[in-house]
Amino acid sequence: MKVLVLAGGIPQIELLKQLRGRGVVTVLADGSPNAVARPYADFFYHADIFDVLAIKRIAIKEKVDFLLTVCADQVLLVVAEVSEMLGLPCYIDYKTGIDVSDKIHMKRIFKENGIPTTDYLETSDLNLDKISRLHYPLVIKPVDAYSSKGVRKAENKEELKRYYEEAKHISRRGGVIVEEFFQGDEISVDGFVVNGKAKILTVTNSDKIKYNDRFVIFRGRYPADVPDTLLKKIKEIAQKIADGFHLVNSPLLIQLLHNKDKVSVLEFCARTGGNMKWLLIKYSCGVDVITATIDITLEKKPELELRDTGHKIVVNDFIYCHPGIFDHFEGVDEMINQGVINEFYPVRMKGTKMYGVTSSSDRIAGMNILAESIDDFNEKHRRILESVKVVDIEGRDLMRRELLPALYGF
């Protein structure tokens, strides 16, 4: 068998490893010639992975048996469309791919199916009269972006105008959604739909940098700080999403906000969580969602049995930088050898120009940390901040340590 994998980031490294372990020949396509997953593929194409016709040509040329990606909602749409064009297997069809990747389609289906979410407005042009029915603060989003790109919070009309234009510029289709802001803690729910039934695997907190107008994640952590009453609601919401979007066999990622017993679903996608999320899931509940995604694509029953992994606290921390040209990391191998860092994944290659922190895609690396208690985590965290450096070509340490606070309890 041969597969065409789209996107060459951190989770695709594990995807490619597992596919090759099954004896599948791997072809990788990515928009960067220096994609971090490139060394793990049998063949590589430098291509615009959002160009449907270009991807179709590669698939035909390579005579692939299926296409696949993980952890990438906008890329999933391309996989679904090209698979449908060529009659190849995919766990969702193209129409469903649109519904789960376009935020306007998504919000509309939320409302139609009684899934709790904030009031919103579909708009192709900024119409202040229509928007006046919504209450500030407002959140402005490109309908088809990812990693919090272009997502801003506006407190007034002037900010709304400015952020609207930014979002419209970022959106590939020029679409923007404006919605009311919900004050609460962010929860990430990872699960799977099997034969139409939603199964929750793990619930984690998604901690954001305390910017006034941006939403940049710096940490994912397990166990989630949520009341038991909320867990029941989450299960009900997950099944409503599976039913409303007609999901039969699919990964399920739900991002929501909660304030005590009040809940608002931000968005969801028929994919596994991005970047290093598969590690957070694996070490918290024992399920490998990348393996499961390959299985459902090949029409095999996924292994989703939850088990106690013995890990009390599982954390994915993300490292951000001051502007500069990245050269190398220091102290990482030492921390891994001493068992302080469990796994470490660079996102950027040597020579990458870093511009600061405006979205979650600006991270330079991620690290997975396992701990027995909050005190144990904080001690490991302290040692990491003292030892790890992100060094630029001039020898300066660019690491933004202040963006990685200690844990203060659940």
Beta strands, then each sheet from edge to edge (+ up, - down):
strand 1: 2-6
strand 2: 25-30
strand 3: 43-46
strand 4: 66-68
strand 5: 120-123
strand 6: 138-142
strand 7: 152-154
strand 8: 176-180
strand 9: 185-194
strand 10: 197-208
strand 11: 217-222
strand 12: 250-259
strand 13: 262-269
strand 14: 313-319
strand 15: 324-330
strand 16: 343-346
strand 17: 353-354
strand 18: 365-371
strand 19: 389-392
sheet 1: 3+ 2+ 1+ 4+
sheet 2: 5+ 8- 6+ 7-
sheet 3: 13+ 12- 9+ 10- 11+ 14- 18+ 16-
sheet 4: 17+ 15- 19+
end
